Amino acid sequence: MSELIKTRIPEVTFRFALQEDVPLILTLIRGIAEYEKLSHEVVATEELLRANLFGERKNAEVILAFYKDKPAGFALFFHNFSTFLAKPGIYLEDLFVLPELRGKGIGKLLLTYLGRLAIERNCGRIEWSVLDWNEPAINFYKKLGARPMDEWTVFRVTGNEIEKLSGQF
């Protein structure tokens, strides 16, 4: 069993996800996709999550948040690397708190716990992306000291484009 992590708010606890949490993780992924109006893009399955989170090569980690022992949200992250810092970093792929539990400090606690992990793991930074229309999230992150990297543009290659790209080798 994954060790329960107590927080400064007694009703809120965390723990690293276990393989048996995969159905819950998928439910939370669908929740964030719905919030971001991207449900049509979710192709994740329990099998894919099991293979990539708990298989031979673990590609990401998940911290589950609980409020009064009931699922409240999650943070899914993985390590990246900064060539300029010559250190690993944490890339926060998704942070999600159930809408009915927002405002209780759960999101802030998840981020501050990631900050603790970053220090423990000697990471140089924590990064994530935010949809430009998501003003509540942008304001929340700014209050925590995060700053937008406006001079950077995210590029992405997926699906058929990856195949076309790889065929140019």
PERA-V193651 format. One line per field, one symbol per residue. ss: DSSP state (H for helix, E for strand, C for the rest). phi: phi as a letter, one per 30 degrees, with the letter a starting at -180 (. if undefined). psi: psi as a letter, one per 20 degrees, with the letter a starting at -180 (. if undefined). A space follows every 10 residues. Layout:
ss: ???
phi: ???
psi: ???
//
This chain:
ss: CCCCEECCCC CEEEEECCHH HHHHHHHHHH HHHHHCCCHH HCCCCHHHHH HHHHCCCCCC EEEEEEECCE EEEEEEEEEE EECCCCEEEE EEEEEEECHH HCCCCHHHHH HHHHHHHHHH CCCCCEEECC CCCCHHHHHH HHHCCCCCCC CCCCCCCCHH HHHHHHCCC
phi: .dddcdcdce dcbbaddced deededdddd ddddedhbed cdcebeddde dccbdecdca bbcccbchic eblabcbbcc bcdddhbdbc cddbbbbeed cdicjddddd dddddddede chddabbacb ddddeedede ddddjdbdcd dccdcbbbhe ddddddddd
psi: ppppoqrioh iprrqqqrhi ighgghghgh ghgggjkkhi iojqrhgggg ghhjagooir qpppqqoljq pharpprrpa pohhilqrrp oogpppppgi jqjjjggghg ghhhgggggh jlqirpqrqp piimgggggg hhhijqqqmh iqppqpprdh hgggghij.
//
